[in-house]
Amino acid sequence: DLSYNDISDISILKELSNLLQLDLGNNKISDISSLKKFLNLTRLDLGNNRISDIGILNNLSNLRELSLNSNKISNISNLNDLPNLEYLYLSFNQLTEINGLKTLPSLTTLSLASNKISNISDLNDLPSLTELDLSSNQLREIKGLKNIINLRKINLENNNISNISSLQELKNIESV
């Protein structure tokens, strides 16, 4: 655990490529290219840093949990090849689109709170999703979730939603 430090350069870590878990949250990291060969990682916390480019994370196919909260991420289209990913945290970034998540078959928990998302139709292809946080975005409608048959919990607070009729499509929802 290297969280809550003043680390900005993680290039020295590239020699520790057998790590299974790595917590680098709450640092000053912007370049994560040295994590490219961490193929054994199952849990990675990079929350509260200065990261904008997450392209190399697509190589980490064993990841089950990925935290990228509070960074400068505006593009997640390259997170499409993480078949084991179950938990993805992307709150407090600069996302306007959520394309690139369609091919995450194991994803059960997704947090996208406090971004600038206005269209959620790409989430319709995530049938394993059980928890979804879309609070504090720019949503006007909730269309495009009917195929998420396992969704149990959804947070839609602090948006611009006026019509909630689409919620009736979520047959297994337990908490709104």
QUIGIZI-V492599 format. One record per run of one state. SS is the DSSP state (H for helix, E for strand, L for the rest). FROM is the first residue (numbers start at 1). TO is the last residue. If there is no record, write none. Layout:
BEGIN
((SS;FROM;TO) (SS;FROM;TO))
END
This chain:
BEGIN
((L;1;10) (H;11;15) (L;16;20) (E;21;23) (L;24;32) (H;33;35) (L;36;42) (E;43;45) (L;46;54) (H;55;59) (L;60;64) (E;65;67) (L;68;86) (E;87;89) (L;90;108) (E;109;111) (L;112;120) (H;121;125) (L;126;130) (E;131;133) (L;134;152) (E;153;155) (L;156;164) (H;165;169) (L;170;174) (E;175;175) (L;176;176))
END
